[in-house]
Amino acid sequence: MTNMALFAEQQVRADLARLLLAAVEASGRARCDIARDAQIHKDALRRVLAGERSASLGEALRVLAACGVAAAALPRACGAP
């Protein structure tokens, strides 16, 4: 992997972490409840929100749905209610 590709991946991870963190904080829900509803381990969610771990597309969509962000717009296949 080139340095530019690595930088781009790190930037995407940081941007996604900021987006998910904002959704979690705006939801007013406890992180453990969001993790349970998103079917992700609470420690994995913590690492995703800190930018220490990449979230898969499915994980990111489930976290957003658990936060109530555009849940009606998410496809049923991603676990949206």
N, C-alpha and C positions, 0 to 999 in steps of 0.2 A: 504494500500500500504506500502510495507516495505521501509526502508531507502535506501537500495540499488536500488530498483526499482525507487524511487523518484530521486535519484542521476542520474541514467541512463537516465531518462526522461529529466532531466534538461540539461544533457550533449548533448543529441540528439538535444534539442531545441537550445542550444548555437551553436552547429556545423552547424545546418541548417540555423540559423540566419547569421552566418559568410559566408556561401556559397551563400545565397541569396544577402547579402550586397555586396559581391565581384562582383556578376553578375550585380547588379544594377549599381554599380560604373563603371564597365568596359563598360557598355552599352552606357554611355554618355548621356542617356536620363533623363529627369526630372522625379522625383519619382511620381508626380501626373499623368504624362502620362502613366507610367508603371502601376500604380494602376488602371487607367481607362481601359487600355487594358487587364489587368488581372482580371477585374471585381471584384476588392476588394476595400473597402473604403480606402482612403489615410491614415487615422489615423490607421487603422488596419495594413496596410503595414508598417507604421512607427513602430508600436509595434512589429511586426514580425521581422523586421530588427534589432531592439534593443534587441531581445530575451525575450521580456516581454509577448509575446503571441505565442502560437504554431500555425504553419500554417498547414492546412490540406494538404494531398498529392496533391489534385487538385489545391489548391491555390499555392503551391510551383511550380508545373508544369506550371501553367499559368503565374506566375511571371517570371520564367526562359524563357518561350516562348516570353513574352513581352520584355525581355532583349535581345532576339535574340540568346540565348544559346541553341545550338543543336536543334533548332526549327524543322528541317527536321526529327529528330529522335523521336520526341514526337508523340504519337498516336493522330489521329484526334479527338478521343473522349475526349481528354483533352483540346481541344480548340486550338491546334497548327494550324497555317495557312497552 
